[in-house]
Amino acid sequence: MIQRIGVIGAGQMGGGIAHVCALKGFNVKIVDVDQAHVEKGMETITGNMDRQIGRGMIKPEERDAAMRRIETGVDYKIFEDCDLVIEAAVENEQIKREIFKKLCPMLPAATLIATNTSSISVTRLASVTDRPGRFMGMHFMNPVPLMQLVELIRGIATEEETFRTIRDLTIKLGKVPANAEDFPAFIVNRILLPMINEAVYALYEGVGNVESIDTAMRLGANHPMGPLQLADFIGLDTCLSVMQVLYEGLADSKYRPCPLLVKYVEAGWVGRKAGRGFYDYSGERPMPTR
């Protein structure tokens, strides 16, 4: 039975996962690379809960109780009594592999590990741990407090008990589980990211500008936000990482990342979190950059 949950990463995804777990009554421990990242993550969690209060979604006393359930640190040793640790670091396979190598010696043998990867092979990540049977993918959607879906991905070695335990936890968190096979990018990003990449190609080739492409997809396909706006929200670095996984994993030219996407990432224009992507976020409202 899972009662104590560790989260690696206090950023957009890790903070969101901790937020949801704490509100649902679980004791949560968050670790990031340094205290500054931890503090920024906690500020974001508090701000997001305050917005939920303003919208009538939770009560102030629920926020206060949830925040008391969260413990923070910069050392994996604080996970030594956790029943589950969820990794939510940057979407980079080498970084994740190094995290798991350092994490496993700090955990009891029975502790489960889940990765929030949005595209990388769960089987490969599990292979660097000392517990591939107790390892699986638990891909939350962004923003975690609002999005209902969690993709559940079994590696080749994932045990049935591990899967059932994580599936039950997903439901307790108020989320809807969807089973996905361990193929590159799973379900959501296998479909979504090529669409975003094609939108970047449309911009690159001059088919339309940022505003026209996003307007066309919002009004023509009834999407809540345009694909370029969505790319900025996800992070262009994450979009590129997923496309690279698809391109390398499936060996199909249709998944080739758009050169313009590559250039933006090389320039550090990775979206909202950097203040610039396909939109400029320095003013009162986002403005298209092309």
PyMOL commands that set and color helices and strands:
alter all, ss='L'
color gray80, all
select helices_A, chain A and resi 12-23+35-54+60-68+76-79+93-106+122-126+132-134+160-172+188-204+210-220+227-234+236-250+253-255+259-267+272-274
alter helices_A, ss='H'
color red, helices_A
select strands_A, chain A and resi 4-8+27-31+70-73+84-87+112-115+135-140+149-154+176-180+279-280+287-288
alter strands_A, ss='S'
color yellow, strands_A
deselect
rebuild
show_as cartoon
